[in-house]
């Protein structure tokens, strides 16, 4: 029997942190929303809740760890 071709598995840590948008962009959540929220104003907390795109230099590394996304 021939040897099966090895397939790359999804890195679950990457799958929990990043999502692929419908246009193919890699999206991430912003840092700074876990603690010390009383010291931050409402605008900063509200804008921190949005997802942002990953920098172009990092997208290939993230997509390599998400082979089925």
C-alpha positions as CSV (number, residue, x, y, z in Angstrom):
1,X,0.0,0.0,0.0
2,X,1.3,3.5,-0.8
3,X,2.0,5.7,2.1
4,X,-0.7,8.4,2.7
5,X,0.2,12.0,2.0
6,X,0.7,13.9,5.2
7,X,-1.7,16.7,5.7
8,X,-1.2,19.7,7.9
9,X,-3.4,20.0,11.0
10,X,-5.1,23.1,12.2
11,X,-3.3,24.8,15.0
12,X,-6.1,25.2,17.6
13,X,-4.4,28.1,19.4
14,X,-4.3,30.0,16.1
15,X,-7.9,29.0,15.3
16,X,-9.1,30.5,18.6
17,X,-7.2,33.8,18.1
18,X,-7.8,34.5,14.4
19,X,-10.7,34.4,12.0
20,X,-10.7,34.6,8.2
21,X,-13.2,37.2,6.9
22,X,-15.3,36.5,3.8
23,X,-12.9,38.6,1.7
24,X,-10.0,36.5,2.9
25,X,-8.5,38.9,5.4
26,X,-7.1,37.6,8.7
27,X,-8.9,39.3,11.6
28,X,-7.8,39.5,15.3
29,X,-9.2,41.0,18.5
30,X,-7.5,43.9,20.1
31,X,-5.5,43.7,23.3
32,X,-6.2,45.6,26.5
33,X,-9.7,44.6,27.3
34,X,-9.1,42.2,30.2
35,X,-8.4,44.2,33.3
36,X,-7.9,47.8,34.5
37,X,-11.0,48.9,32.6
38,X,-12.1,51.6,35.1
39,X,-9.0,53.6,34.1
40,X,-9.9,53.5,30.4
41,X,-12.5,55.8,29.0
42,X,-15.6,54.6,27.2
43,X,-14.3,55.3,23.7
44,X,-11.1,53.4,24.2
45,X,-13.0,50.4,25.6
46,X,-15.6,50.5,22.8
47,X,-13.0,50.7,20.0
48,X,-11.0,47.9,21.6
49,X,-13.9,45.5,21.3
50,X,-13.8,45.6,17.5
51,X,-11.8,43.2,15.4
52,X,-9.0,44.5,13.3
53,X,-7.0,43.1,10.4
54,X,-3.7,41.4,11.0
55,X,-0.6,43.2,9.5
56,X,0.3,42.0,6.0
57,X,3.6,40.6,7.1
58,X,1.9,38.2,9.5
59,X,-1.0,37.0,7.3
60,X,1.0,34.2,5.6
61,X,2.1,32.7,8.9
62,X,-1.4,32.7,10.3
63,X,-2.9,31.2,7.2
64,X,-0.2,28.5,7.1
65,X,-1.5,27.4,10.5
66,X,-5.2,27.5,9.4
67,X,-5.1,25.1,6.4
68,X,-8.9,24.6,6.2
69,X,-10.0,28.2,6.7
